[in-house]
Amino acid sequence: MKNIVKMCIFALTAAIAASSCGEKKNDDGFRYLLDEFADLKVMRYKVPGWEDLSLRQKEYAYHLAEAAKYGRDILWDQNCKWNLPIRHAVENVLENYQGDRSGEDFAKFTVYAKRLFFSNGIHHHYAEDKFFPECSREYFASLFEAVGVEDAETLLDVIYSPDKYLQRRSTSTEGDIVALSSVNYYDGVTRKEVEDYYARIADPSDPEPVSYGLNTKVVKGEDGVVREETWKVGGIYSDAISKICQELELAAEYAENDIQKRHIALLVEYYKTGDLRKWDEYSIEWVKDTLGTVDFVNGFVEDYNDPLGRKGTWEALVNIKDMEASARTEKLSAEAQWFEDHSPVDPRFRKKTVKGISAKVINAVCLAGDTYPSTPIGINLPNADWIRKEYGSKSVTISNITRAYDLAALESPNSTLEEFAYSEEEKELYRKWGDIAEEIHTDLHECLGHGSGQLLPGVSTTAMGEYASALEEARADLFGLYYSADPKMVELGIMPSEEAYKAEYSSYIRNGLFVQFTRVEPGRPNTEAHMQNRKLIAEWCYEKGAADNVIEKKVRDGKTYFVVNDFEALRGLFAELLAEVQRIKSEGDYEAGKALIETYAVNIDPALHKEVRERYAALGLKPYGGFVNPDIVPVVKRGKVVDYRLVYCDDYLGQMLAYGKKYGTL
C-alpha cells in the first residue's frame, strides 16, 4: 500500500527571508502590508496578467474562485471539531456587539479573532499549538452573553482550557498521537486501530493504489466496528461540496480546452461519489492540461495535518500562467532526465525514464482552504507516486506571492539580513544574488526534486510513517541545493553566475541552524515538517563538516553567527545526505529515517533559541505572513456581464466576515 507523496508547501521562511531583500522596489504606490498583530502580518498581492485575459478566461477563473471559496468551512472543521462553533460565536460578537469597543480588553479580543481567522481555527497555523486570548475568560464570557451565544461555557472551556486540544497535530514520541491530536479526522479510534484498519483494506500488490483514507474520517461506532465516513456529496461536508460542484460545473462552460472540461467533470464525479479511483483519473487528466493559461487546484490534497499522514486537508488555488517567467522553469523540466541521471544517489534509486514533468511560474488569483491566508510559494502535484512515475507532474512557483512578500518587507525599516549575516561580504552576496538564487532553489525543489528518485519494488510510501513529510521535504530541498551549484545551471542560462548559488547556501544554513527558530515558542521542540527539514539538513552538515570547519559558528559582541567557509565541501555534504535520504525512502528504512529526524531535526539549543528570539524581537518584524484575496467583481451592462475586474481588499477582518456570510455552508 502506498500513501501520497507529500505536496510541497515550500514555505522556506518566506516571511523571514523576504525581509532581507534589498534590490526590489515598490514604485507604483500599491500598499502590500495591510495589518500586523501577534506574530503575524497580513498582506495584499497584485495579479499581473489579469487584464490580458479574455472575457471567457476571466469567467472561467471567476467560477473556479467561487468553487474555491465555498470550501472554506471544510478546512475549519477538519482542523478541529470546535473551530466552526467558536468562529461563529466570534463573528457574532464582531458583527453585533453594541457595548464599548474602545477599551483594551476589546482590542485583545479582536487580536484573538484575527489570529483565529488567520489560522483557520484555534491552533497556530504553523506551530500547531493552541493559542489563547489575552483578555480574561470573564470578559470573553461577557461578550458572548451580550450577543446571546449558545453553549457559551462549553466554547469558553475549549478556548481557555490549559489541558484540552493543545495541539492540532501531535508529534509526541509518547502516547497515542491520534488521541493527542485535535484534528477532526478520527473519532473514538486509536492509532493501532486505524493502522490495522488500513492494513486490512489495502492491496499491497496493486501497482496503482489509491490514496487510502485521503477523503474520509475514521470512526468507531457503538457496535465497536471501525469504519470510514466519506467527505462527499451526501456524506460529510455535503452542503459545502455541493456548492463547490455547482461552481465547478459553471466553470467548465468557460473552459479553455476539452482537457479542462474532462478533468473538471472527473473532479465533480469524484466529489459526488467519493471514489478515489476517480480522484486518480482526475489527477491524470489534470496533469495533461499544460496548454491552458488559467489553472487550479481543488480538493483534499495535503496530508501534513494528519498525524498518520493519510487525510487530505481541503485546499484550493486559482492561478494564471506567467508566460515570461515560465521560460526558466520550462528549461529545467526539459532537462529533467539529465538531472536524474547525474543525481548523486545510488543508480538503483533513480528513475530510468522521467516522464511528463511540466513546470511553470504562476500568479495567484484566489487562495482558499489550506492555502488561505498563509499560502505556499511553490506546489508540486499530483501526489500519488505511481501517477508521477507513469504520467508526470506539474510544478509551479507562485511569482506574485513571492513578490508581495518582498515588497511588503520594504515597508519595514529593519532587515534580518543586517542582523544575522556575519560579514559585509556575505550581505553583499545576498543583495546581489539572493532573490534569484532562492527562486532557482525553489524551482529545482518543486520542478525536479519531488519528482526525482523511485522506490524499490514492494516498498510502501507509508513506510516512513510520521517522519515521511519532513524526510520528503528534505529530499527535495537537498536536490535543489545540490544542483543550484552545478555548472549545468549556468550553462542553461538559469543561474546568472557561478558564484550566485553561494547566496542561497549561506542563507539556507543561517536560517536552518538559527534564524527560523524565531517562529518557535520558548521551550518548545521543532515540530513543523518544513522547519524540521531545514534543521535536519543544516545541523547534519554542520556536524559532519566540523572537522574541516565547513560551517563555522562565530560569536561577535555576544551575538552568534553561522558562516559557510567552504562552499564546495558543503555541496559535497548535501550530496552525501541526499544519497542517504533517498536510500532511506527507496528502501523504506523507517528506523534510519526516525534516527535522522530525532537526532537532527527536533531539539533546539535553549541558549541559541533564547538569543535568536530576542534579537529578532528587537527588529519589530513579524515572522509569519499571509494574504487577503482581491475580489473578482462582475461588470454588468444592460443585464449582461461584460468584464470581471479585480478590487484589492483593504480590510482584513472585513474580508473574513464577508467570507463567513457568503461562503458559510457548515
CORHU-V258125 format. One record per residue. RES is the residue in three letters. OMEGA is omega in whole degrees, -180 to 180 (999 if undefined). Layout:
BEGIN
res & omega
RES & OMEGA
RES & OMEGA
END
This chain:
BEGIN
res & omega
MET & -180
LYS & 171
ASN & 180
ILE & 170
VAL & -173
LYS & 169
MET & -178
CYS & 165
ILE & -167
PHE & -175
ALA & -166
LEU & 159
THR & -171
ALA & -179
ALA & 179
ILE & -176
ALA & -177
ALA & -178
SER & 177
SER & -172
CYS & -177
GLY & -174
GLU & -176
LYS & -177
LYS & 176
ASN & -173
ASP & -172
ASP & 178
GLY & 180
PHE & -179
ARG & -179
TYR & -178
LEU & -173
LEU & -175
ASP & 176
GLU & 178
PHE & -178
ALA & 178
ASP & -170
LEU & 169
LYS & 180
VAL & -175
MET & 171
ARG & 174
TYR & 175
LYS & -178
VAL & 176
PRO & 177
GLY & -178
TRP & -177
GLU & 178
ASP & 180
LEU & 172
SER & 177
LEU & -180
ARG & 178
GLN & 177
LYS & 177
GLU & 177
TYR & -180
ALA & -179
TYR & -177
HIS & 174
LEU & 178
ALA & 176
GLU & 177
ALA & 180
ALA & -174
LYS & 178
TYR & 178
GLY & -173
ARG & -176
ASP & -179
ILE & -179
LEU & 179
TRP & -178
ASP & 178
GLN & -176
ASN & 176
CYS & -175
LYS & -179
TRP & -173
ASN & -178
LEU & 176
PRO & 179
ILE & 179
ARG & -180
HIS & 179
ALA & 179
VAL & 176
GLU & 179
ASN & 180
VAL & -177
LEU & -176
GLU & -168
ASN & -177
TYR & -177
GLN & -178
GLY & -177
ASP & 179
ARG & -174
SER & -175
GLY & -178
GLU & -179
ASP & 180
PHE & 176
ALA & 178
LYS & 175
PHE & -179
THR & 176
VAL & 177
TYR & 179
ALA & 179
LYS & 178
ARG & 179
LEU & 180
PHE & -178
PHE & -174
SER & -176
ASN & 179
GLY & -170
ILE & 180
HIS & 180
HIS & -173
HIS & -175
TYR & -178
ALA & 175
GLU & 175
ASP & 176
LYS & 175
PHE & -171
PHE & 175
PRO & 176
GLU & 174
CYS & -175
SER & 176
ARG & -179
GLU & 179
TYR & 179
PHE & 180
ALA & 180
SER & 176
LEU & 178
PHE & -180
GLU & -177
ALA & -178
VAL & 174
GLY & 178
VAL & 177
GLU & 178
ASP & -174
ALA & -176
GLU & 178
THR & 179
LEU & 179
LEU & 176
ASP & 179
VAL & -177
ILE & -170
TYR & -176
SER & -180
PRO & -176
ASP & 177
LYS & 175
TYR & -173
LEU & -180
GLN & 176
ARG & 178
ARG & -178
SER & 173
THR & -176
SER & 175
THR & 178
GLU & 179
GLY & -177
ASP & -175
ILE & 174
VAL & -180
ALA & -177
LEU & -179
SER & -179
SER & -179
VAL & -173
ASN & 180
TYR & -174
TYR & 179
ASP & 175
GLY & -178
VAL & 176
THR & 176
ARG & -178
LYS & 180
GLU & 179
VAL & -178
GLU & 177
ASP & -180
TYR & -178
TYR & 175
ALA & 180
ARG & -172
ILE & -176
ALA & 177
ASP & -176
PRO & -180
SER & -178
ASP & -180
PRO & 180
GLU & -174
PRO & 172
VAL & 178
SER & -174
TYR & 175
GLY & -174
LEU & -172
ASN & -178
THR & 169
LYS & 180
VAL & -176
VAL & 172
LYS & -177
GLY & 179
GLU & 178
ASP & 179
GLY & -178
VAL & 177
VAL & -179
ARG & 177
GLU & 170
GLU & -167
THR & 172
TRP & -176
LYS & 172
VAL & -176
GLY & 178
GLY & 176
ILE & 179
TYR & -175
SER & -176
ASP & 180
ALA & -177
ILE & 177
SER & 179
LYS & 177
ILE & -179
CYS & 179
GLN & -179
GLU & 176
LEU & 179
GLU & 174
LEU & 179
ALA & -177
ALA & 179
GLU & -177
TYR & -177
ALA & -177
GLU & -178
ASN & -177
ASP & 178
ILE & 178
GLN & 179
LYS & -179
ARG & -176
HIS & 174
ILE & 179
ALA & 178
LEU & 178
LEU & 178
VAL & 179
GLU & 177
TYR & 180
TYR & -177
LYS & -177
THR & -174
GLY & -176
ASP & -178
LEU & 173
ARG & 178
LYS & 176
TRP & 178
ASP & 178
GLU & 177
TYR & -177
SER & 179
ILE & 179
GLU & 179
TRP & 178
VAL & -178
LYS & -177
ASP & 180
THR & -175
LEU & -176
GLY & 176
THR & -180
VAL & -180
ASP & -177
PHE & 167
VAL & -180
ASN & 178
GLY & 175
PHE & -165
VAL & -168
GLU & -176
ASP & -178
TYR & -176
ASN & -180
ASP & 179
PRO & 179
LEU & 174
GLY & 179
ARG & -170
LYS & -179
GLY & 172
THR & -178
TRP & 180
GLU & 177
ALA & 178
LEU & 175
VAL & -173
ASN & 173
ILE & -175
LYS & 172
ASP & -171
MET & -176
GLU & -177
ALA & -177
SER & 180
ALA & -179
ARG & -178
THR & 178
GLU & 174
LYS & 180
LEU & -177
SER & 178
ALA & -178
GLU & -174
ALA & -178
GLN & 178
TRP & -179
PHE & 179
GLU & -177
ASP & -177
HIS & 179
SER & -178
PRO & -180
VAL & 177
ASP & -180
PRO & 179
ARG & -174
PHE & 178
ARG & 173
LYS & 177
LYS & 179
THR & 177
VAL & -175
LYS & 161
GLY & 176
ILE & 175
SER & -177
ALA & 180
LYS & 173
VAL & -175
ILE & 169
ASN & -180
ALA & 175
VAL & 180
CYS & 175
LEU & -178
ALA & 179
GLY & -175
ASP & 173
THR & -175
TYR & -4
PRO & -177
SER & -170
THR & 171
PRO & 170
ILE & 176
GLY & -177
ILE & 173
ASN & -177
LEU & 0
PRO & -172
ASN & -176
ALA & -175
ASP & -177
TRP & 176
ILE & 179
ARG & -179
LYS & -174
GLU & -174
TYR & 179
GLY & -176
SER & 173
LYS & 176
SER & 180
VAL & 165
THR & -170
ILE & -170
SER & -174
ASN & 176
ILE & 177
THR & 180
ARG & 179
ALA & 175
TYR & -176
ASP & -176
LEU & 174
ALA & -180
ALA & 180
LEU & 178
GLU & 175
SER & -179
PRO & -174
ASN & -174
SER & 174
THR & 178
LEU & -179
GLU & -176
GLU & -168
PHE & 174
ALA & -169
TYR & -171
SER & 175
GLU & 178
GLU & 179
GLU & 179
LYS & -179
GLU & 177
LEU & -180
TYR & 179
ARG & -176
LYS & -170
TRP & -170
GLY & -177
ASP & -176
ILE & 180
ALA & 178
GLU & 178
GLU & -180
ILE & 175
HIS & 177
THR & 179
ASP & -180
LEU & 178
HIS & -175
GLU & -171
CYS & -174
LEU & -173
GLY & -179
HIS & -179
GLY & -177
SER & 173
GLY & 178
GLN & 175
LEU & 172
LEU & 180
PRO & 178
GLY & -180
VAL & -179
SER & 176
THR & 173
THR & -174
ALA & -178
MET & 176
GLY & -176
GLU & 179
TYR & -173
ALA & -175
SER & -178
ALA & -179
LEU & 178
GLU & 177
GLU & 177
ALA & 180
ARG & -179
ALA & 178
ASP & -179
LEU & 176
PHE & -180
GLY & 179
LEU & -179
TYR & -175
TYR & 176
SER & -177
ALA & -177
ASP & 177
PRO & 179
LYS & -178
MET & 176
VAL & 179
GLU & 180
LEU & -178
GLY & -179
ILE & 176
MET & -170
PRO & -177
SER & 176
GLU & -179
GLU & -169
ALA & -178
TYR & -177
LYS & 178
ALA & 179
GLU & 178
TYR & -179
SER & -179
SER & -178
TYR & -180
ILE & 179
ARG & -178
ASN & -175
GLY & -179
LEU & -165
PHE & -165
VAL & -175
GLN & -176
PHE & 166
THR & -176
ARG & -175
VAL & 179
GLU & -180
PRO & 177
GLY & -178
ARG & 174
PRO & 177
ASN & -171
THR & -176
GLU & -169
ALA & -178
HIS & 177
MET & 176
GLN & 178
ASN & -177
ARG & 178
LYS & 178
LEU & -177
ILE & -176
ALA & -178
GLU & 180
TRP & -179
CYS & 177
TYR & -179
GLU & -175
LYS & 180
GLY & -174
ALA & -177
ALA & -180
ASP & 178
ASN & -179
VAL & 175
ILE & -176
GLU & 172
LYS & -179
LYS & 177
VAL & 180
ARG & -179
ASP & 178
GLY & -179
LYS & -177
THR & 177
TYR & 174
PHE & -171
VAL & 175
VAL & 180
ASN & -175
ASP & -176
PHE & 179
GLU & 178
ALA & 178
LEU & 177
ARG & 177
GLY & 177
LEU & 175
PHE & 180
ALA & -179
GLU & -180
LEU & 176
LEU & 179
ALA & -179
GLU & 180
VAL & 177
GLN & 177
ARG & -180
ILE & -179
LYS & -176
SER & -179
GLU & -178
GLY & -176
ASP & -176
TYR & -175
GLU & 179
ALA & 177
GLY & 177
LYS & -179
ALA & 179
LEU & -177
ILE & -176
GLU & -178
THR & -169
TYR & -167
ALA & -167
VAL & -170
ASN & -178
ILE & 177
ASP & -174
PRO & -179
ALA & 177
LEU & 180
HIS & 179
LYS & -178
GLU & -175
VAL & 178
ARG & 179
GLU & -180
ARG & 180
TYR & 180
ALA & -179
ALA & 179
LEU & -180
GLY & -180
LEU & 177
LYS & -174
PRO & -178
TYR & 179
GLY & 175
GLY & -169
PHE & 163
VAL & 179
ASN & 165
PRO & 176
ASP & 176
ILE & -170
VAL & 176
PRO & 174
VAL & -173
VAL & 174
LYS & -179
ARG & 176
GLY & -177
LYS & 177
VAL & -178
VAL & 180
ASP & 171
TYR & -179
ARG & 178
LEU & 175
VAL & -174
TYR & -176
CYS & 175
ASP & -177
ASP & -178
TYR & 179
LEU & 180
GLY & 178
GLN & -180
MET & 180
LEU & 178
ALA & 178
TYR & 179
GLY & 180
LYS & -173
LYS & -172
TYR & 177
GLY & -176
THR & -172
LEU & 999
END
